Amino acid sequence: MTAHIVGEVMTRDVVHARRTTPFKEVVRLLDHHRISGLPVVDADDKVLGVLSGSDLVRNQAHRDGPAPPPSVTAGDVMSSPAITVHPEQTVPDAARLMERRGVERLPVVDEADRLIGIATRRDLLRVFLRADDDIRRQVTEEIVVTSLNLPSEAVRVAVRDGVVTLDGRVEARSQVPELVHAVWRLDGVVGVVNGLAFRIDDRETPTPSHRTGSP
């Protein structure tokens, strides 16, 4: 049960700026490409930082200094160092990193830290566009049959708008949470409804035997 990786969902044609790109040119790039931010790279395409519309607005909001700067470039207003990911990292890992660091985009770099793509929140959400039939097939084939070694007909799997409903009977009680959690971790699943029964309660605590009579 492999999750999608960043390299499968990232945008490969990346709009970027150089450290010396003028402020006004950065604004033109954002407006022309209808994007809210972009990475800033050096001559070797290594990521130096990330620049967003918020950075540009913040720069213009602080214009009450003693003297205006001679010029403003991307390097002056970018956020640095950049928070980056590698293409083989999983989409859930990238999403957690994005949420933890409070960023809207993650430049994707190769083993030499050169820019090869960018992953935005919108890119990461693409995994939820999976067809319901594709999710149902993965649950049955990879989890029910392969992981739990159960016959495919043991668990009835229904999927509607990414919500997976599980019905039927598994062998052991401990398999129920295992199955539910495995389904919940799949790309594209937004909820799990558990209607599973079990044949054997393997979580029961054995009752200790009591000896009677004299030792």
C-alpha positions in Angstrom: 0.0 0.0 0.0 2.2 2.7 -1.2 1.1 6.4 -1.0 1.5 8.8 -3.9 4.8 10.6 -3.9 5.5 14.2 -4.4 7.1 13.6 -7.8 3.8 12.3 -9.1 1.8 15.4 -8.2 4.3 18.2 -8.4 4.2 20.9 -11.1 7.3 20.5 -13.2 7.3 23.7 -15.2 8.2 26.0 -12.4 8.0 29.8 -12.7 11.0 31.1 -10.7 13.1 34.2 -10.1 16.8 35.0 -9.6 18.1 36.8 -6.5 18.6 39.9 -8.7 15.2 39.9 -10.4 13.7 43.4 -9.8 10.7 43.8 -7.6 8.4 44.9 -10.4 9.4 41.9 -12.6 8.5 39.5 -9.8 5.0 41.2 -9.6 4.6 40.8 -13.3 5.5 37.1 -13.1 3.0 36.4 -10.4 0.3 38.3 -12.2 1.0 36.8 -15.7 1.1 33.2 -14.5 -1.7 33.7 -11.9 0.3 32.3 -9.1 0.7 33.5 -5.5 4.4 32.7 -5.0 7.6 31.3 -6.6 11.0 30.0 -5.6 14.2 32.1 -6.0 17.2 30.2 -7.4 20.9 30.9 -8.0 22.8 30.4 -11.3 23.0 26.6 -10.6 19.2 26.4 -10.0 19.7 25.7 -6.3 16.9 27.1 -4.2 17.8 30.2 -2.2 14.4 31.1 -0.9 10.7 31.4 -1.6 8.8 34.6 -2.4 5.1 35.1 -2.1 2.7 37.9 -2.7 2.5 38.4 1.1 6.3 39.1 1.1 5.8 41.8 -1.6 3.0 43.4 0.2 4.9 43.4 3.5 7.8 45.1 1.8 5.7 47.8 0.5 3.9 48.3 3.8 7.2 49.2 5.5 8.1 52.3 3.5 8.5 54.7 6.4 12.3 54.2 6.9 14.8 57.1 7.0 15.8 56.6 3.3 14.4 54.6 0.5 16.6 51.8 -0.9 18.1 52.3 -4.3 16.3 49.2 -5.6 14.4 46.2 -4.4 15.0 42.7 -5.8 13.7 39.2 -5.2 16.6 38.5 -2.9 15.7 41.4 -0.7 12.1 40.2 0.0 12.3 36.4 -0.2 11.8 34.1 2.8 15.1 32.2 3.3 16.1 29.4 3.8 13.5 27.7 1.7 11.6 24.7 3.0 12.0 22.0 0.3 11.1 18.4 -0.3 12.4 15.6 -2.5 10.3 13.9 -5.2 10.4 10.5 -3.5 8.8 11.8 -0.3 5.1 10.8 0.2 2.3 13.2 -0.3 1.1 12.8 3.3 4.6 13.6 4.6 4.7 16.7 2.4 1.3 17.8 3.6 2.4 17.4 7.2 5.5 19.5 6.5 3.5 22.2 4.8 1.0 22.4 7.7 3.7 22.3 10.4 5.7 25.1 8.8 2.7 27.1 7.7 3.7 27.4 4.0 1.6 27.3 0.9 4.2 25.8 -1.5 7.3 23.5 -1.3 10.0 23.6 -3.9 11.0 20.1 -5.0 14.7 19.5 -5.3 16.9 16.7 -6.6 19.9 15.1 -4.8 22.0 18.1 -5.6 19.4 20.5 -4.3 18.5 21.8 -7.7 15.0 22.9 -8.4 13.0 20.3 -10.4 9.4 21.2 -9.5 7.1 22.7 -7.0 4.3 21.3 -4.9 1.4 23.5 -3.8 -1.5 22.8 -1.5 -3.6 22.4 -4.7 -1.1 19.8 -6.1 -1.3 17.7 -2.9 -5.1 17.7 -2.9 -5.1 16.0 -6.3 -4.9 12.7 -4.6 -8.5 13.2 -3.5 -9.6 13.2 -7.1 -9.1 9.4 -7.3 -12.1 7.5 -8.6 -14.2 5.6 -6.1 -13.8 2.4 -8.0 -10.0 2.7 -7.9 -10.2 3.1 -4.1 -12.5 0.2 -3.7 -10.3 -2.0 -5.8 -7.2 -1.1 -3.8 -9.0 -1.8 -0.5 -10.1 -5.2 -1.6 -6.9 -6.3 -3.4 -4.1 -4.8 -1.3 -5.6 -4.7 2.2 -8.3 -7.4 2.5 -6.7 -10.1 0.3 -2.9 -9.3 0.4 -2.4 -7.8 3.8 -5.0 -9.6 5.9 -5.0 -12.8 3.8 -8.8 -12.9 3.7 -11.0 -14.0 0.8 -12.2 -11.0 -1.2 -15.8 -11.7 -0.5 -15.2 -11.6 3.3 -15.4 -7.8 3.4 -17.9 -5.9 1.3 -16.4 -2.5 0.3 -18.4 0.4 -0.9 -17.0 3.8 -1.8 -18.9 7.0 -2.4 -17.2 10.4 -2.8 -14.1 9.0 -1.1 -16.0 7.7 1.9 -15.3 3.9 2.4 -18.0 1.7 4.0 -16.8 -1.7 5.2 -19.2 -4.5 5.9 -18.9 -8.2 6.5 -16.9 -10.4 8.9 -13.2 -10.8 9.4 -11.5 -13.7 11.2 -10.2 -12.0 14.4 -11.3 -8.9 16.4 -7.8 -7.4 16.2 -8.2 -7.3 12.4 -11.0 -4.7 12.5 -8.9 -1.7 13.7 -6.0 -2.9 11.5 -8.3 -2.9 8.4 -9.9 0.5 9.3 -6.6 2.2 9.9 -5.1 0.8 6.7 -8.0 2.1 4.7 -7.9 5.5 6.3 -4.2 5.9 5.3 -5.0 5.4 1.6 -4.7 8.3 -0.8 -8.1 9.8 -1.7 -10.0 8.4 1.3 -11.9 11.1 3.2 -13.7 8.9 5.7 -14.3 5.3 6.8 -17.6 3.8 8.0 -17.0 0.6 10.0 -19.7 -2.1 9.9 -17.4 -5.1 10.4 -18.0 -8.1 12.6 -15.5 -10.7 13.7 -15.5 -14.5 14.3 -13.0 -14.8 17.1 -12.4 -12.3 19.9 -8.6 -12.6 20.2 -8.5 -9.7 22.7 -10.3 -11.5 25.5 -8.3 -11.9 28.7 -8.2 -15.5 29.7 -9.9 -16.2 33.0 -7.3 -17.7 35.5 -8.2 -21.2 36.7 -8.7 -21.7 40.4 -7.6 -24.9 42.1 -9.9 -26.4 44.9 -9.2 -28.7 47.7 -6.0 -29.1 49.7 -2.6 -28.6 48.0 
